[in-house]
Amino acid sequence: MLDAIPLPFDLPAVQGKKLTVDFDGGNQSSDGGVLLLRQAEKKIGVCRRVGAAMPDRRDPTRIEHTMEELVAARAFAIACGHEDAIDLDLLRDDPGFKLALGRCPESGAPLASQSTVTRMENAPSRIEAARVTAALVDQFAANVTPGAQAILDIDDSFYVAHGGQQLAFWNAHHDERGFAPMHIYHVASGAPVVTILRTAKTPKGTEAATVMKHVTKRLRQTTAWTNATIIWRGDSHYGRPEAMDWCEANCCGFVFAFAGNSILDALVAEAAEHLAFWHALSEAPKTRGYTEVEYQAKSWSRPRRVVARIEVSLQPDGKNGLRQETDIRYVVTSLTGRPEHIYEVVYCQRGEAENLIKLHKTQLVSSRTSCHSATANQIRLVLATAAFWLMREVRRAIPAGHGMARAEFATIRERLLKIAARVVELKARIRVHLPTSCPERALFRDVALNLQPAGS
């Protein structure tokens, strides 16, 4: 630790009492909640799994920081709001982080520096980065048990490029260069399956089918997922003929949005006119109806079921009046069930995937893909996903019914991780003193105990 301690200084008095500030409070950390992340890691082992998949070409006799420790340090830092690798230079002697990574807070050696962590991010080749990414799928398969049907949401999000980076591509919609990483989440658990860096353009059918194929085959290699019925759900640019053909040939279901066209509009015209008639007779501001048709686009290999959601409502006509308008949305699916159930219950719930992407992208700052190398940026996505697993596990440990049981990661970080902690290392014991005034002290204790691995 640094021995140069600043001199005390005074601030304006309070209630006539002199106010003096010094730095003699002892060995303290502003991230006392990192110990909860340590407990979460011991329980689910995501950093251990990713670290084992990382290549390590270093001389074994000269290694001071194992690959697992480097991955954990980066994931813990991201979860605590330190999203840049350079932040680790400031955390090398942080007693909380040293404890979380298995080192004594005072007598233990400093943690890895930014340069060591950056070398770790840039070490894998493209094939090795793919293996590290596949470890995320293994992590998901090992920790999530499928139900009768397992719905996987597939979507992408725009990440701005920060310079001349590999795979960066101009996106006209966002009017700048960037990436569009592909995110896949399990609907029932909200767990991340995998995040894949890709260029910022609409995926081709072969690309979407390839990702679905590799993820599905990887999952089915595990015992729990061997006979699981996997259903892929996504926006219209994932409902490509190649993707649907692959799903049908490999016992996977699907439900994708479909852009629609004049032929489909004609097929559902009678149902739309019927709904418009009844809406005109009612006083409801809008009326919804559902129907289905068998339809085969020119690029499709076979006819498929298309569900239509028809909504009739009153809209301003621009002349201080209202006019009746009809809005039709389509989804193409291999699933059975009533059209209303398929659209409202199965398809529309995919909006939750956007919330999960927001947690990943903005609250764990996975959008900080600022390395020149595409493989290094892919590793950064893997590290952010590891941090997602840790934060999700901390949230799962919050007792059901508590106000924070469904909180966003930023709230959990603010309330449970960013807590001051004074750490005292004795000869045979390490004691962590949290503030007596901590608002969430009871919850912190409950979460820490709930995260204890079985049998510990």
C-alpha positions as CSV (number, residue, x, y, z in Angstrom):
1,M,0.0,0.0,0.0
2,L,1.0,3.6,-0.4
3,D,2.7,5.1,2.7
4,A,2.2,8.7,1.8
5,I,-0.9,9.8,3.8
6,P,-2.2,13.3,3.1
7,L,-2.3,15.7,6.0
8,P,-5.6,16.4,7.8
9,F,-7.6,19.4,6.6
10,D,-10.5,21.4,7.9
11,L,-14.0,22.0,6.4
12,P,-16.6,24.6,7.5
13,A,-17.8,24.0,11.0
14,V,-21.1,22.2,11.8
15,Q,-23.3,23.6,14.6
16,G,-20.3,25.5,15.9
17,K,-18.1,22.4,16.0
18,K,-14.8,22.3,14.1
19,L,-14.8,19.8,11.2
20,T,-11.5,18.0,10.5
21,V,-11.0,15.3,7.8
22,D,-8.1,12.9,7.8
23,F,-7.1,9.6,6.1
24,D,-6.4,7.7,9.3
25,G,-9.5,5.5,9.1
26,G,-7.6,2.3,8.6
27,N,-7.5,-0.1,5.6
28,Q,-10.9,0.4,3.9
29,S,-12.7,-0.5,0.7
30,S,-15.5,1.4,-0.9
31,D,-16.7,-1.9,-2.5
32,G,-17.4,-4.0,0.6
33,G,-20.1,-5.8,-1.3
34,V,-17.5,-7.5,-3.6
35,L,-17.6,-10.2,-1.0
36,L,-21.1,-11.1,-2.2
37,L,-19.7,-11.5,-5.7
38,R,-17.0,-13.8,-4.2
39,Q,-19.8,-15.9,-2.7
40,A,-21.7,-15.9,-6.0
41,E,-18.6,-17.1,-7.8
42,K,-18.0,-19.9,-5.4
43,K,-21.6,-21.1,-5.9
44,I,-21.8,-21.0,-9.7
45,G,-18.1,-20.9,-10.9
46,V,-18.5,-18.8,-14.0
47,C,-15.1,-17.2,-13.7
48,R,-13.5,-20.5,-13.0
49,R,-15.1,-22.0,-16.2
50,V,-14.1,-19.0,-18.4
51,G,-10.6,-18.9,-16.9
52,A,-10.2,-22.6,-17.7
53,A,-11.1,-22.0,-21.3
54,M,-8.6,-19.1,-21.7
55,P,-5.3,-19.9,-23.3
56,D,-2.3,-19.3,-21.1
57,R,1.1,-19.3,-22.8
58,R,3.0,-17.9,-19.8
59,D,5.9,-19.7,-18.1
60,P,4.2,-21.7,-15.3
61,T,7.1,-21.0,-12.9
62,R,6.7,-17.2,-13.2
63,I,2.9,-16.9,-13.0
64,E,1.8,-14.5,-10.2
65,H,-1.9,-14.2,-11.2
66,T,-3.8,-17.3,-12.5
67,M,-6.1,-17.0,-15.4
68,E,-9.1,-17.6,-13.1
69,E,-8.0,-14.7,-10.9
70,L,-7.6,-12.4,-13.9
71,V,-11.1,-13.2,-15.2
72,A,-12.6,-12.9,-11.7
73,A,-10.8,-9.6,-11.0
74,R,-12.2,-8.1,-14.3
75,A,-15.7,-9.5,-13.8
76,F,-15.9,-8.3,-10.1
77,A,-14.7,-4.9,-11.2
78,I,-17.3,-4.6,-14.0
79,A,-20.0,-5.7,-11.5
80,C,-18.9,-3.0,-9.1
81,G,-18.9,-0.3,-11.7
82,H,-15.3,-0.3,-12.7
83,E,-15.8,-1.0,-16.4
84,D,-12.3,-0.1,-17.8
85,A,-9.3,-2.4,-17.4
86,I,-7.2,0.7,-16.3
87,D,-9.4,0.9,-13.2
88,L,-7.7,-2.2,-11.9
89,D,-4.5,-0.2,-11.4
90,L,-6.5,1.7,-8.7
91,L,-7.8,-1.6,-7.2
92,R,-4.5,-3.5,-6.9
93,D,-4.3,-2.8,-3.1
94,D,-8.1,-2.5,-2.4
95,P,-8.6,-4.8,0.7
96,G,-12.1,-5.8,-0.5
97,F,-11.0,-6.9,-3.9
98,K,-7.9,-8.7,-2.4
99,L,-10.2,-10.6,-0.1
100,A,-12.6,-11.5,-2.9
101,L,-9.7,-12.9,-5.0
102,G,-8.3,-15.0,-2.2
103,R,-5.5,-12.7,-1.0
104,C,-4.9,-11.4,2.5
105,P,-5.9,-7.7,2.6
106,E,-2.6,-6.4,4.1
107,S,0.0,-9.1,3.8
108,G,-1.1,-10.4,0.5
109,A,0.6,-9.4,-2.8
110,P,-1.0,-6.7,-5.0
111,L,-3.6,-7.7,-7.6
112,A,-2.9,-7.7,-11.3
113,S,-2.4,-4.4,-13.1
114,Q,-4.1,-3.1,-16.1
115,S,-1.4,-4.2,-18.5
116,T,-1.6,-7.8,-17.2
117,V,-5.4,-7.8,-17.7
118,T,-5.2,-6.2,-21.1
119,R,-2.7,-8.9,-22.2
120,M,-5.2,-11.5,-21.0
121,E,-8.0,-9.9,-23.1
122,N,-5.8,-9.8,-26.2
123,A,-4.2,-13.3,-25.8
124,P,-6.8,-15.6,-27.5
125,S,-6.7,-16.3,-31.2
126,R,-10.0,-16.3,-33.1
127,I,-10.5,-20.0,-32.6
128,E,-9.5,-19.7,-28.9
129,A,-12.0,-16.8,-28.4
130,A,-14.7,-19.1,-29.9
131,R,-13.9,-21.7,-27.3
132,V,-14.0,-19.2,-24.5
133,T,-17.4,-18.0,-25.8
134,A,-18.6,-21.6,-25.9
135,A,-17.8,-21.8,-22.2
136,L,-20.7,-19.4,-21.6
137,V,-23.1,-21.9,-23.2
138,D,-21.6,-24.6,-21.0
139,Q,-22.1,-22.3,-18.0
140,F,-25.7,-21.9,-18.9
141,A,-26.3,-25.6,-19.5
142,A,-24.8,-26.5,-16.2
143,N,-26.8,-24.0,-14.1
144,V,-30.2,-23.9,-15.8
145,T,-32.6,-26.9,-16.0
146,P,-35.0,-26.7,-18.9
147,G,-38.8,-27.1,-18.5
148,A,-41.1,-28.9,-20.9
149,Q,-40.3,-26.2,-23.4
150,A,-37.2,-23.9,-23.3
151,I,-37.7,-20.6,-25.1
152,L,-34.5,-18.8,-26.1
153,D,-34.7,-15.1,-27.1
154,I,-32.3,-14.0,-29.8
155,D,-31.8,-10.3,-30.5
156,D,-29.0,-7.8,-31.3
157,S,-28.2,-4.3,-30.1
158,F,-26.1,-1.5,-31.6
159,Y,-22.8,-0.7,-29.9
160,V,-20.9,2.4,-31.0
161,A,-17.4,1.9,-32.3
162,H,-14.6,4.0,-30.7
163,G,-12.1,4.2,-33.6
164,G,-10.6,2.0,-36.4
165,Q,-11.8,-1.3,-35.0
166,Q,-12.1,-4.6,-36.7
167,L,-15.7,-5.6,-37.6
168,A,-16.9,-2.0,-37.1
169,F,-19.5,-1.2,-39.8
170,W,-21.6,1.9,-40.8
171,N,-25.2,1.6,-39.7
172,A,-27.5,4.0,-41.5
173,H,-30.2,3.7,-38.9
174,H,-28.0,4.8,-36.1
175,D,-26.0,7.1,-38.4
176,E,-22.6,5.9,-37.1
177,R,-20.1,3.1,-37.2
178,G,-20.4,0.3,-34.7
179,F,-21.2,-3.3,-33.9
180,A,-24.4,-5.3,-33.4
181,P,-23.6,-8.1,-30.9
182,M,-26.0,-11.0,-30.8
183,H,-27.6,-11.7,-27.4
184,I,-29.3,-14.9,-26.5
185,Y,-31.3,-15.3,-23.2
186,H,-33.3,-18.1,-21.6
187,V,-36.8,-16.7,-21.1
188,A,-37.9,-18.7,-18.0
189,S,-34.8,-17.9,-15.9
190,G,-33.5,-14.7,-17.5
191,A,-30.1,-16.2,-17.7
192,P,-27.7,-15.3,-20.5
193,V,-26.8,-18.1,-22.9
194,V,-24.2,-16.3,-25.0
195,T,-23.2,-12.9,-26.4
196,I,-21.5,-12.8,-29.8
197,L,-19.7,-9.8,-31.4
198,R,-20.7,-9.1,-35.0
199,T,-20.7,-6.3,-37.5
200,A,-23.5,-3.7,-37.4
201,K,-25.8,-5.0,-40.1
202,T,-28.8,-7.1,-40.3
203,P,-27.9,-10.8,-40.0
204,K,-28.2,-13.0,-43.0
205,G,-30.3,-16.2,-42.8
206,T,-27.2,-18.4,-42.9
207,E,-25.7,-16.4,-40.0
208,A,-28.8,-16.7,-37.8
209,A,-29.1,-20.4,-38.7
210,T,-25.4,-21.1,-37.9
211,V,-25.7,-19.5,-34.4
212,M,-28.9,-21.4,-33.6
213,K,-27.3,-24.6,-34.8
214,H,-24.1,-24.3,-32.7
215,V,-25.9,-23.2,-29.5
216,T,-28.5,-25.9,-29.8
217,K,-26.0,-28.6,-30.4
218,R,-23.8,-27.4,-27.6
219,L,-26.8,-27.5,-25.2
220,R,-27.9,-30.9,-26.3
221,Q,-24.5,-32.3,-25.4
222,T,-25.4,-32.0,-21.7
223,T,-27.7,-34.6,-20.0
224,A,-30.3,-32.2,-18.8
225,W,-30.8,-30.6,-22.3
226,T,-30.5,-33.7,-24.5
227,N,-34.3,-34.2,-24.9
228,A,-35.3,-30.6,-24.3
229,T,-37.7,-28.9,-26.7
230,I,-35.9,-25.7,-27.7
231,I,-38.0,-22.8,-29.1
232,W,-36.3,-19.9,-30.8
233,R,-38.0,-16.5,-30.6
234,G,-36.9,-13.3,-32.3
235,D,-37.6,-10.3,-34.4
236,S,-38.4,-10.4,-38.1
237,H,-34.8,-10.3,-39.3
238,Y,-34.2,-13.6,-37.5
239,G,-37.1,-15.3,-39.2
240,R,-35.1,-16.1,-42.3
241,P,-35.9,-19.2,-44.4
242,E,-32.5,-20.8,-43.5
243,A,-33.2,-20.4,-39.8
244,M,-36.8,-21.8,-40.0
245,D,-35.6,-24.7,-42.2
246,W,-32.9,-25.6,-39.7
247,C,-35.3,-25.4,-36.8
248,E,-37.8,-27.7,-38.5
249,A,-35.1,-30.2,-39.5
250,N,-33.7,-30.4,-36.0
251,C,-36.8,-30.6,-33.7
252,C,-36.7,-27.0,-32.6
253,G,-39.8,-24.7,-32.5
254,F,-39.8,-21.1,-33.5
255,V,-41.8,-17.9,-33.4
256,F,-40.6,-14.9,-35.3
257,A,-42.1,-11.6,-36.3
258,F,-42.9,-11.3,-40.0
259,A,-43.0,-8.1,-41.9
260,G,-46.1,-8.9,-43.9
261,N,-47.1,-7.9,-47.4
262,S,-50.1,-7.3,-49.7
263,I,-50.8,-11.0,-50.2
264,L,-51.0,-11.6,-46.4
265,D,-53.1,-8.4,-46.0
266,A,-55.5,-9.8,-48.6
267,L,-55.7,-13.2,-46.8
268,V,-56.8,-11.5,-43.5
269,A,-58.9,-8.7,-45.1
270,E,-62.2,-10.4,-44.3
271,A,-61.3,-10.7,-40.6
272,A,-60.0,-7.1,-40.5
273,E,-63.2,-5.8,-42.1
274,H,-65.3,-7.8,-39.6
275,L,-63.4,-6.4,-36.7
276,A,-63.6,-2.8,-38.1
277,F,-67.4,-3.2,-38.4
278,W,-67.8,-4.3,-34.7
279,H,-65.4,-1.6,-33.6
280,A,-67.6,1.0,-35.3
281,L,-70.6,-0.2,-33.4
282,S,-68.8,-0.1,-30.0
283,E,-67.6,2.7,-27.9
284,A,-64.2,1.2,-27.2
285,P,-61.2,3.3,-28.3
286,K,-59.6,0.2,-29.9
287,T,-60.5,-3.4,-30.6
288,R,-58.2,-6.3,-31.1
289,G,-58.7,-9.6,-32.9
290,Y,-56.6,-12.5,-34.0
291,T,-56.6,-14.9,-36.9
292,E,-54.3,-17.3,-38.7
293,V,-53.5,-18.4,-42.3
294,E,-51.3,-20.9,-44.1
295,Y,-48.9,-18.9,-46.2
296,Q,-45.8,-19.7,-48.3
297,A,-43.4,-16.9,-49.3
298,K,-41.4,-17.3,-52.5
299,S,-38.2,-17.9,-50.6
300,W,-39.8,-20.5,-48.2
301,S,-39.5,-24.2,-48.8
302,R,-42.9,-25.0,-47.5
303,P,-46.2,-23.3,-46.3
304,R,-46.1,-22.2,-42.7
305,R,-48.5,-21.0,-40.1
306,V,-48.8,-17.2,-39.9
307,V,-50.7,-15.6,-37.0
308,A,-52.1,-12.1,-37.5
309,R,-52.9,-9.6,-34.7
310,I,-55.5,-7.1,-36.0
311,E,-56.1,-3.8,-34.1
312,V,-58.7,-1.2,-35.1
313,S,-58.6,2.1,-33.3
314,L,-59.5,5.8,-33.7
315,Q,-56.6,8.1,-34.7
316,P,-56.4,11.9,-35.4
317,D,-57.2,12.7,-39.0
318,G,-55.3,16.0,-39.0
319,K,-58.5,18.0,-39.3
320,N,-59.5,18.1,-35.6
321,G,-61.4,14.8,-36.1
322,L,-60.8,11.1,-35.8
323,R,-60.7,8.3,-38.4
324,Q,-60.7,4.6,-38.0
325,E,-57.4,2.9,-38.7
326,T,-56.4,-0.8,-38.9
327,D,-53.0,-2.1,-37.8
328,I,-52.0,-5.6,-38.6
329,R,-48.9,-7.4,-37.2
330,Y,-47.8,-10.9,-38.2
331,V,-45.7,-13.7,-36.6
332,V,-44.7,-16.9,-38.3
333,T,-44.5,-20.0,-36.0
334,S,-44.2,-23.7,-35.9
335,L,-46.1,-23.8,-32.6
336,T,-49.7,-24.9,-31.9
337,G,-52.3,-23.1,-29.9
338,R,-54.8,-20.3,-30.2
339,P,-53.6,-17.3,-32.3
340,E,-54.2,-15.0,-29.4
341,H,-52.1,-17.1,-27.1
342,I,-49.3,-17.4,-29.7
343,Y,-49.1,-13.6,-30.2
344,E,-49.9,-12.2,-26.8
345,V,-48.4,-14.8,-24.4
346,V,-45.6,-16.4,-26.4
347,Y,-44.4,-13.7,-28.9
348,C,-45.0,-10.4,-27.1
349,Q,-43.2,-11.4,-24.0
350,R,-39.9,-11.1,-26.0
351,G,-39.9,-7.5,-24.9
352,E,-38.2,-8.8,-21.7
353,A,-35.1,-9.6,-23.7
354,E,-34.7,-5.9,-24.4
355,N,-34.6,-5.3,-20.6
356,L,-31.9,-8.0,-20.2
357,I,-29.9,-6.5,-23.0
358,K,-30.1,-3.1,-21.2
359,L,-28.7,-4.6,-18.1
360,H,-25.9,-6.2,-20.1
361,K,-25.2,-3.2,-22.3
362,T,-25.7,-0.1,-20.1
363,Q,-25.5,-1.3,-16.4
364,L,-22.5,-3.7,-17.0
365,V,-21.2,-1.5,-19.8
366,S,-20.6,-4.3,-22.3
367,S,-20.7,-1.6,-24.9
368,R,-17.2,-0.7,-24.0
369,T,-15.9,-2.7,-26.9
370,S,-13.0,-0.3,-27.6
371,C,-10.2,-2.7,-28.4
372,H,-8.8,-2.7,-32.0
373,S,-8.9,-6.5,-32.2
374,A,-12.3,-8.1,-32.7
375,T,-11.3,-11.1,-30.6
376,A,-10.3,-8.9,-27.7
377,N,-13.7,-7.2,-27.9
378,Q,-15.4,-10.6,-27.9
379,I,-13.5,-11.5,-24.8
380,R,-14.8,-8.3,-23.2
381,L,-18.3,-9.4,-24.0
382,V,-17.6,-12.7,-22.3
383,L,-16.2,-10.9,-19.2
384,A,-19.3,-8.7,-19.1
385,T,-21.5,-11.8,-19.4
386,A,-19.6,-13.4,-16.5
387,A,-20.4,-10.2,-14.5
388,F,-24.0,-10.6,-15.5
389,W,-24.1,-14.2,-14.1
390,L,-22.6,-12.9,-10.8
391,M,-25.1,-10.0,-10.4
392,R,-28.0,-12.3,-11.4
393,E,-26.9,-14.8,-8.7
394,V,-26.7,-12.0,-6.1
395,R,-30.2,-10.9,-7.0
396,R,-31.5,-14.5,-6.8
397,A,-30.2,-14.7,-3.2
398,I,-32.4,-11.7,-2.2
399,P,-35.4,-13.2,-0.3
400,A,-38.6,-13.4,-2.4
401,G,-41.0,-10.6,-1.6
402,H,-38.2,-8.1,-0.7
403,G,-38.4,-4.8,-2.6
404,M,-35.1,-5.5,-4.3
405,A,-35.8,-9.1,-5.4
406,R,-36.5,-7.8,-8.9
407,A,-34.2,-4.8,-8.8
408,E,-32.0,-3.8,-11.7
409,F,-28.3,-4.4,-11.4
410,A,-27.5,-0.7,-10.9
411,T,-29.8,-0.6,-7.9
412,I,-28.2,-3.7,-6.4
413,R,-24.8,-2.3,-7.0
414,E,-25.7,1.0,-5.3
415,R,-27.4,-0.7,-2.3
416,L,-25.4,-3.9,-1.7
417,L,-22.0,-3.5,-3.4
418,K,-20.9,0.1,-2.9
419,I,-20.6,-0.2,0.8
420,A,-17.7,1.1,2.8
421,A,-15.8,-1.7,4.7
422,R,-12.9,-1.5,7.1
423,V,-10.8,-4.6,6.9
424,V,-8.5,-5.7,9.7
425,E,-6.1,-8.6,9.2
426,L,-5.1,-10.4,12.4
427,K,-2.8,-13.3,12.9
428,A,-5.5,-16.0,12.6
429,R,-8.5,-14.0,11.5
430,I,-9.6,-11.4,9.0
431,R,-12.5,-9.1,10.2
432,V,-14.6,-6.9,7.9
433,H,-16.4,-4.1,9.6
434,L,-19.3,-2.7,7.7
435,P,-21.0,0.6,8.7
436,T,-23.4,0.5,11.6
437,S,-25.6,2.9,9.6
438,C,-25.7,0.7,6.5
439,P,-29.4,0.9,5.4
440,E,-29.3,-2.7,4.0
441,R,-27.4,-4.4,6.7
442,A,-30.1,-7.0,7.3
443,L,-30.4,-7.7,3.6
444,F,-26.7,-7.9,3.1
445,R,-26.4,-10.6,5.8
446,D,-29.3,-12.6,4.3
447,V,-27.8,-12.5,0.9
448,A,-24.4,-13.5,2.1
449,L,-25.8,-16.5,3.9
450,N,-28.1,-17.5,1.0
451,L,-25.1,-17.5,-1.3
452,Q,-23.2,-20.0,0.9
453,P,-22.5,-23.1,-1.2
454,A,-24.3,-26.3,0.0
455,G,-22.4,-28.1,2.6
456,S,-20.1,-25.2,3.5
